[in-house]
Structure formats: structure tokens, C-alpha cells
């Protein structure tokens, strides 16, 4: 992805979008799909391939998953360390507001 004309920061997010999208057979993860999503997020251009763009699907499922994580952390059924152990980087967990979440005044 670094050879395409996207920022390094966005390239890291694109990798996470792919992870959250899973293995949908209909999802397009081509360079064109990546550039389309990048242009949409960075410049506000219309996303014409939203139904098939795998990065769009990944972002949607990322948002849903992060909302569930936050609720589970508040309820005490998930700890942030479990997400870290699963390979989610701290910079991402901070960006989406999961690190540090606290429950009862203690880091979880």
C-alpha cells in the first residue's frame, strides 16, 4: 500500500479496515478501491463503489465493533489488554477512544 499515493497514516487505517471487513467474497480490496476510499475520506469525493468497496465495509464493521467493545468494557466483560493481545495497536485503541477506558476508576 505504501507505493500508492496515500498518506502513511491512512495506509495504517486501511490495513485495519481490511481486518474488520473479514473475508467477504464480494469485497473489493483493489488499489482502485483503496484510492477511492482514501479520496473519499481525505477530500470528501463521492464514493461511487460503496456497495463493493471492501474498505467501506471494513470501516462500517470497525465502527460497530468498537461500539460493542466500549459497551463490553463498561460492563466488565472485556478488558483492553485482551484487544492488545489480539494485536490491535495502542495508537488505534487511543484513536477510537478505547484506550484508556476505565471502569470504577481503574484502567481496564
C-alpha positions in Angstrom: 0.0 0.0 0.0 2.9 2.4 0.6 3.6 2.6 -3.2 0.2 4.1 -3.8 -0.4 7.8 -3.4 -2.0 7.7 0.1 -0.6 9.0 3.4 1.3 6.7 5.7 -1.2 7.4 8.5 -4.2 6.5 6.3 -2.4 3.4 5.0 -2.3 2.1 8.6 -6.0 2.6 8.9 -6.6 0.9 5.6 -4.9 -2.2 7.0 -7.3 -2.1 9.9 -10.3 -1.6 7.6 -9.2 -4.8 5.8 -9.0 -6.7 9.1 -12.5 -5.6 10.2 -14.0 -6.4 6.8 -13.2 -10.0 7.2 -13.2 -12.3 4.2 -16.2 -11.2 2.3 -16.0 -12.6 -1.2 -17.8 -9.6 -2.7 -15.5 -7.0 -1.2 -13.1 -5.2 -3.5 -9.7 -4.5 -2.0 -8.1 -3.5 -5.2 -5.8 -0.5 -5.5 -8.6 1.4 -7.2 -10.9 0.7 -4.2 -8.2 1.8 -1.8 -7.7 5.0 -3.7 -11.4 5.7 -3.9 -11.9 5.3 -0.2 -8.8 7.4 0.5 -10.1 10.2 -1.8 -13.5 10.0 -0.1 -12.1 10.2 3.5 -9.4 12.8 2.8 -11.0 15.0 0.2 -14.7 14.3 0.5 -15.1 13.0 -3.0 -18.2 10.8 -3.6 -17.7 7.1 -3.0 -19.2 5.6 -6.1 -18.2 2.0 -5.3 -19.6 2.0 -1.7 -21.5 -1.3 -2.2 -18.4 -3.3 -3.2 -15.6 -1.3 -1.7 -14.0 -3.6 1.0 -12.5 -0.6 2.8 -16.0 0.9 3.2 -17.3 -2.4 4.6 -14.3 -2.6 7.0 -14.9 0.9 8.3 -18.6 0.1 8.9 -17.8 -3.1 10.8 -15.0 -1.3 12.7 -17.4 1.3 13.9 -19.9 -1.4 15.0 -17.2 -3.5 16.7 -15.7 -0.6 18.5 -19.1 0.4 19.9 -19.6 -3.1 21.2 -16.1 -3.1 22.7 -16.8 0.1 24.6 -20.1 -1.3 26.0 -18.4 -4.6 26.9 -15.6 -2.8 28.7 -18.0 -0.7 30.7 -19.9 -3.9 31.7 -16.7 -5.6 32.7 -16.9 -8.4 30.1 -13.9 -7.2 28.0 -10.6 -5.8 29.1 -8.4 -3.5 26.9 -5.5 -5.9 27.4 -7.4 -8.6 25.5 -7.6 -6.3 22.5 -3.9 -5.5 22.8 -3.2 -9.3 23.0 -5.3 -9.7 19.8 -2.9 -7.4 18.0 -4.8 -4.1 18.0 -2.1 -1.4 18.2 -2.3 1.2 21.1 -2.4 4.1 18.6 -5.6 2.6 17.1 -7.2 1.9 20.5 -6.5 5.5 21.5 -7.8 6.9 18.3 -11.2 5.1 18.7 -11.5 6.0 22.3 -10.9 2.6 23.8 -7.6 3.2 25.5 -7.7 4.1 28.2 -11.3 3.4 29.2 -11.8 3.0 32.9 -14.3 1.2 34.9 -14.7 2.0 38.5 -11.7 4.5 38.4 -9.2 1.8 37.3 -7.7 1.2 33.9 -9.1 -1.9 32.3 
